[in-house]
Amino acid sequence: SSGINAEWPLRPGDKKKTYLNVGSYNYLGFAENDGYCSKDTRHEIKKTGCGIASSRAELGSLKIHEDLQELVAEFVGKPAAIVFGMGFATNSLNLPALMDEGCLLISDELNHSSLILGARLCGAKIAVFKHNDVKDLERVIRRSIVMGQQRTRRPWRKIMIVVEGLYSMEGTMCDLPSIVAKKEKVPTATLR
């Protein structure tokens, strides 16, 4: 009884084999042993440490966090930005802090399950548009503004478009410039 499930097709053996891991989310190469990412990672760990081992709300921020937020804000042309570590909890737990009943989330149909869970947890109404389809997004925005909230037809307190930057399972990137351009055509008091 080696503890190996009899249903599992891979067994330890004497032969050495090379396998390709296609499920590691390593599409940016951060898990490589050598090369650009690993060299820079070692350098940064020596300079700043591995991290604060907790949320920034609990143990604070490092200078590198502040530098990154300033860089992101500059890149997107905004006065400030907030950067979160990636992860299921980040997506699922931040939407409820931003939206609630009387609000509308307009979501790309291929958003990750963490964003879908966050949308469901916040209590906002969810409208879905076709993946990366700006014309369909415009249709959903227009219809949502005209119709308002379901029973009362009152205007939405807030409307938020929820997309991912990179859809790793599909291998597509969000058409953010077009989505932002579409958002800018809607009065700012209505769409955030």
C-alpha atoms as a printed R data frame, in Angstrom:
    type eleno elety resid chain resno       x      y       z
1   ATOM     1    CA   SER     A     1   0.000  0.000   0.000
2   ATOM     2    CA   SER     A     2   2.048  2.895  -1.333
3   ATOM     3    CA   GLY     A     3  -0.719  5.427  -0.672
4   ATOM     4    CA   ILE     A     4  -1.166  6.087  -4.400
5   ATOM     5    CA   ASN     A     5  -4.734  6.077  -5.665
6   ATOM     6    CA   ALA     A     6  -5.241  3.108  -8.001
7   ATOM     7    CA   GLU     A     7  -7.254  5.378 -10.320
8   ATOM     8    CA   TRP     A     8  -4.341  7.806 -10.821
9   ATOM     9    CA   PRO     A     9  -2.606  6.988 -14.127
10  ATOM    10    CA   LEU     A    10   0.854  8.338 -13.208
11  ATOM    11    CA   ARG     A    11   3.103  6.107 -11.119
12  ATOM    12    CA   PRO     A    12   6.584  6.695  -9.772
13  ATOM    13    CA   GLY     A    13   9.162  4.735 -11.693
14  ATOM    14    CA   ASP     A    14  12.791  4.466 -12.660
15  ATOM    15    CA   LYS     A    15  12.464  6.325 -15.951
16  ATOM    16    CA   LYS     A    16  12.939 10.075 -15.953
17  ATOM    17    CA   LYS     A    17  10.371 11.875 -18.113
18  ATOM    18    CA   THR     A    18   9.827 15.486 -19.063
19  ATOM    19    CA   TYR     A    19   6.311 16.871 -18.742
20  ATOM    20    CA   LEU     A    20   4.792 20.166 -19.781
21  ATOM    21    CA   ASN     A    21   2.772 21.834 -17.026
22  ATOM    22    CA   VAL     A    22  -0.126 23.672 -18.661
23  ATOM    23    CA   GLY     A    23  -2.028 24.446 -15.463
24  ATOM    24    CA   SER     A    24   0.382 26.572 -13.431
25  ATOM    25    CA   TYR     A    25  -0.765 30.094 -14.404
26  ATOM    26    CA   ASN     A    26   2.868 30.770 -15.268
27  ATOM    27    CA   TYR     A    27   2.114 32.578 -18.516
28  ATOM    28    CA   LEU     A    28   4.399 35.459 -17.503
29  ATOM    29    CA   GLY     A    29   7.364 33.218 -16.668
30  ATOM    30    CA   PHE     A    30   7.604 34.109 -12.966
31  ATOM    31    CA   ALA     A    31   8.163 30.482 -11.911
32  ATOM    32    CA   GLU     A    32  11.290 29.936 -14.019
33  ATOM    33    CA   ASN     A    33  14.511 28.958 -12.232
34  ATOM    34    CA   ASP     A    34  16.706 31.181 -14.380
35  ATOM    35    CA   GLY     A    35  16.255 34.272 -16.475
36  ATOM    36    CA   TYR     A    36  14.955 37.790 -16.192
37  ATOM    37    CA   CYS     A    37  12.139 37.239 -13.673
38  ATOM    38    CA   SER     A    38  14.063 35.028 -11.260
39  ATOM    39    CA   LYS     A    39  17.147 37.262 -11.312
40  ATOM    40    CA   ASP     A    40  15.097 40.397 -10.616
41  ATOM    41    CA   THR     A    41  13.056 38.587  -7.965
42  ATOM    42    CA   ARG     A    42  16.190 37.565  -6.058
43  ATOM    43    CA   HIS     A    43  17.478 41.139  -6.277
44  ATOM    44    CA   GLU     A    44  14.198 42.612  -4.958
45  ATOM    45    CA   ILE     A    45  13.942 40.089  -2.114
46  ATOM    46    CA   LYS     A    46  17.438 41.084  -0.968
47  ATOM    47    CA   LYS     A    47  16.464 44.749  -1.193
48  ATOM    48    CA   THR     A    48  12.929 44.754   0.261
49  ATOM    49    CA   GLY     A    49  12.297 41.333   1.803
50  ATOM    50    CA   CYS     A    50   9.651 38.791   0.864
51  ATOM    51    CA   GLY     A    51   6.697 40.789   2.089
52  ATOM    52    CA   ILE     A    52   4.846 41.799   5.205
53  ATOM    53    CA   ALA     A    53   3.091 38.411   5.540
54  ATOM    54    CA   SER     A    54  -0.345 39.952   6.001
55  ATOM    55    CA   SER     A    55  -2.774 42.386   4.447
56  ATOM    56    CA   ARG     A    56  -1.675 45.969   4.104
57  ATOM    57    CA   ALA     A    57  -4.654 47.003   6.240
58  ATOM    58    CA   GLU     A    58  -3.254 44.951   9.117
59  ATOM    59    CA   LEU     A    59   0.513 45.494   8.927
60  ATOM    60    CA   GLY     A    60   0.868 48.481   6.640
61  ATOM    61    CA   SER     A    61   2.584 49.127   3.338
62  ATOM    62    CA   LEU     A    62   6.136 49.026   2.134
63  ATOM    63    CA   LYS     A    63   7.656 51.785   0.046
64  ATOM    64    CA   ILE     A    64   7.487 49.457  -2.951
65  ATOM    65    CA   HIS     A    65   3.651 49.376  -2.613
66  ATOM    66    CA   GLU     A    66   3.474 53.152  -2.649
67  ATOM    67    CA   ASP     A    67   5.885 53.371  -5.595
68  ATOM    68    CA   LEU     A    68   3.789 50.861  -7.542
69  ATOM    69    CA   GLN     A    69   0.559 52.766  -6.871
70  ATOM    70    CA   GLU     A    70   2.152 56.017  -8.031
71  ATOM    71    CA   LEU     A    71   3.452 54.302 -11.174
72  ATOM    72    CA   VAL     A    72   0.042 52.781 -11.967
73  ATOM    73    CA   ALA     A    73  -1.703 56.134 -11.413
74  ATOM    74    CA   GLU     A    74   0.777 57.843 -13.727
75  ATOM    75    CA   PHE     A    75   0.380 55.099 -16.353
76  ATOM    76    CA   VAL     A    76  -3.432 55.356 -16.420
77  ATOM    77    CA   GLY     A    77  -3.403 59.159 -16.150
78  ATOM    78    CA   LYS     A    78  -5.189 59.411 -12.791
79  ATOM    79    CA   PRO     A    79  -4.235 61.273  -9.597
80  ATOM    80    CA   ALA     A    80  -4.067 58.062  -7.535
81  ATOM    81    CA   ALA     A    81  -4.461 54.291  -7.707
82  ATOM    82    CA   ILE     A    82  -4.943 51.419  -5.275
83  ATOM    83    CA   VAL     A    83  -3.090 48.175  -5.968
84  ATOM    84    CA   PHE     A    84  -4.204 44.865  -4.471
85  ATOM    85    CA   GLY     A    85  -2.392 41.567  -4.501
86  ATOM    86    CA   MET     A    86  -4.062 39.210  -6.927
87  ATOM    87    CA   GLY     A    87  -6.204 36.412  -5.688
88  ATOM    88    CA   PHE     A    88  -9.684 35.034  -5.322
89  ATOM    89    CA   ALA     A    89 -10.364 36.939  -2.094
90  ATOM    90    CA   THR     A    90  -9.285 40.263  -3.592
91  ATOM    91    CA   ASN     A    91 -11.843 40.002  -6.383
92  ATOM    92    CA   SER     A    92 -14.651 38.464  -4.376
93  ATOM    93    CA   LEU     A    93 -14.385 40.688  -1.284
94  ATOM    94    CA   ASN     A    94 -13.684 44.146  -2.711
95  ATOM    95    CA   LEU     A    95 -16.811 44.434  -4.868
96  ATOM    96    CA   PRO     A    96 -19.087 44.242  -1.792
97  ATOM    97    CA   ALA     A    97 -17.104 47.130  -0.271
98  ATOM    98    CA   LEU     A    98 -17.836 49.270  -3.342
99  ATOM    99    CA   MET     A    99 -21.350 48.286  -4.415
100 ATOM   100    CA   ASP     A   100 -24.625 47.225  -2.786
101 ATOM   101    CA   GLU     A   101 -28.390 47.250  -3.355
102 ATOM   102    CA   GLY     A   102 -29.583 49.910  -5.779
103 ATOM   103    CA   CYS     A   103 -26.344 49.597  -7.763
104 ATOM   104    CA   LEU     A   104 -25.666 47.869 -11.067
105 ATOM   105    CA   LEU     A   105 -22.608 45.819 -12.032
106 ATOM   106    CA   ILE     A   106 -22.120 45.371 -15.770
107 ATOM   107    CA   SER     A   107 -19.934 42.295 -16.143
108 ATOM   108    CA   ASP     A   108 -18.048 40.707 -19.043
109 ATOM   109    CA   GLU     A   109 -19.555 37.257 -19.649
110 ATOM   110    CA   LEU     A   110 -16.149 35.582 -19.216
111 ATOM   111    CA   ASN     A   111 -15.164 37.212 -15.925
112 ATOM   112    CA   HIS     A   112 -13.464 34.894 -13.436
113 ATOM   113    CA   SER     A   113 -15.622 33.129 -10.847
114 ATOM   114    CA   SER     A   114 -14.042 35.293  -8.116
115 ATOM   115    CA   LEU     A   115 -15.533 38.424  -9.729
116 ATOM   116    CA   ILE     A   116 -18.875 36.688 -10.228
117 ATOM   117    CA   LEU     A   117 -18.931 35.690  -6.551
118 ATOM   118    CA   GLY     A   118 -18.063 39.262  -5.513
119 ATOM   119    CA   ALA     A   119 -20.871 40.581  -7.698
120 ATOM   120    CA   ARG     A   120 -23.329 38.166  -6.096
121 ATOM   121    CA   LEU     A   121 -22.145 38.956  -2.561
122 ATOM   122    CA   CYS     A   122 -22.546 42.714  -2.911
123 ATOM   123    CA   GLY     A   123 -26.288 42.639  -3.546
124 ATOM   124    CA   ALA     A   124 -26.142 44.773  -6.686
125 ATOM   125    CA   LYS     A   125 -28.073 43.855  -9.820
126 ATOM   126    CA   ILE     A   126 -25.834 42.156 -12.412
127 ATOM   127    CA   ALA     A   127 -26.083 42.739 -16.164
128 ATOM   128    CA   VAL     A   128 -23.814 40.811 -18.519
129 ATOM   129    CA   PHE     A   129 -22.315 41.837 -21.854
130 ATOM   130    CA   LYS     A   130 -20.656 39.676 -24.503
131 ATOM   131    CA   HIS     A   131 -16.937 39.123 -24.010
132 ATOM   132    CA   ASN     A   132 -14.887 42.153 -25.061
133 ATOM   133    CA   ASP     A   133 -17.813 43.370 -27.223
134 ATOM   134    CA   VAL     A   134 -17.981 47.148 -26.810
135 ATOM   135    CA   LYS     A   135 -21.139 47.436 -28.936
136 ATOM   136    CA   ASP     A   136 -22.927 44.968 -26.682
137 ATOM   137    CA   LEU     A   137 -21.578 46.826 -23.642
138 ATOM   138    CA   GLU     A   138 -23.094 50.041 -25.014
139 ATOM   139    CA   ARG     A   139 -26.428 48.243 -25.547
140 ATOM   140    CA   VAL     A   140 -26.417 47.015 -21.927
141 ATOM   141    CA   ILE     A   141 -25.466 50.474 -20.577
142 ATOM   142    CA   ARG     A   142 -28.172 52.253 -22.577
143 ATOM   143    CA   ARG     A   143 -30.864 49.746 -21.667
144 ATOM   144    CA   SER     A   144 -29.856 49.806 -17.993
145 ATOM   145    CA   ILE     A   145 -29.979 53.601 -17.799
146 ATOM   146    CA   VAL     A   146 -33.308 53.845 -19.638
147 ATOM   147    CA   MET     A   147 -34.987 51.057 -17.633
148 ATOM   148    CA   GLY     A   148 -33.502 51.918 -14.231
149 ATOM   149    CA   GLN     A   149 -34.019 49.660 -11.222
150 ATOM   150    CA   GLN     A   150 -36.413 46.780 -11.795
151 ATOM   151    CA   ARG     A   151 -39.514 47.469  -9.742
152 ATOM   152    CA   THR     A   152 -39.189 51.195  -9.077
153 ATOM   153    CA   ARG     A   153 -37.556 52.326 -12.350
154 ATOM   154    CA   ARG     A   154 -35.477 54.727 -10.245
155 ATOM   155    CA   PRO     A   155 -31.987 55.535 -11.554
156 ATOM   156    CA   TRP     A   156 -29.165 53.301 -10.361
157 ATOM   157    CA   ARG     A   157 -27.232 54.750  -7.430
158 ATOM   158    CA   LYS     A   158 -23.987 53.597  -9.050
159 ATOM   159    CA   ILE     A   159 -23.086 51.676 -12.179
160 ATOM   160    CA   MET     A   160 -19.768 49.847 -12.437
161 ATOM   161    CA   ILE     A   161 -18.286 47.998 -15.398
162 ATOM   162    CA   VAL     A   162 -16.348 44.927 -14.228
163 ATOM   163    CA   VAL     A   163 -13.717 43.414 -16.536
164 ATOM   164    CA   GLU     A   164 -10.430 41.571 -16.225
165 ATOM   165    CA   GLY     A   165  -7.175 42.829 -17.696
166 ATOM   166    CA   LEU     A   166  -6.139 39.403 -18.952
167 ATOM   167    CA   TYR     A   167  -8.497 36.495 -19.510
168 ATOM   168    CA   SER     A   168  -5.947 33.757 -18.930
169 ATOM   169    CA   MET     A   169  -8.250 30.835 -19.686
170 ATOM   170    CA   GLU     A   170  -9.233 32.319 -23.053
171 ATOM   171    CA   GLY     A   171  -5.897 33.934 -23.839
172 ATOM   172    CA   THR     A   172  -7.463 37.338 -24.527
173 ATOM   173    CA   MET     A   173  -6.825 40.800 -23.163
174 ATOM   174    CA   CYS     A   174  -9.506 43.283 -22.190
175 ATOM   175    CA   ASP     A   175 -10.086 46.038 -24.752
176 ATOM   176    CA   LEU     A   176  -9.765 48.573 -21.939
177 ATOM   177    CA   PRO     A   177  -9.219 51.690 -24.092
178 ATOM   178    CA   SER     A   178 -12.492 51.069 -25.950
179 ATOM   179    CA   ILE     A   179 -14.364 50.239 -22.747
180 ATOM   180    CA   VAL     A   180 -13.094 53.398 -21.039
181 ATOM   181    CA   ALA     A   181 -13.972 55.459 -24.135
182 ATOM   182    CA   LYS     A   182 -17.518 54.041 -24.017
183 ATOM   183    CA   LYS     A   183 -17.724 54.774 -20.282
184 ATOM   184    CA   GLU     A   184 -16.615 58.362 -20.860
185 ATOM   185    CA   LYS     A   185 -19.626 58.978 -23.130
186 ATOM   186    CA   VAL     A   186 -21.991 58.299 -20.217
187 ATOM   187    CA   PRO     A   187 -22.522 61.123 -17.692
188 ATOM   188    CA   THR     A   188 -19.975 60.651 -14.906
189 ATOM   189    CA   ALA     A   189 -22.625 60.921 -12.222
190 ATOM   190    CA   THR     A   190 -24.206 57.758 -13.602
191 ATOM   191    CA   LEU     A   191 -21.265 55.461 -14.377
192 ATOM   192    CA   ARG     A   192 -18.206 54.876 -12.229
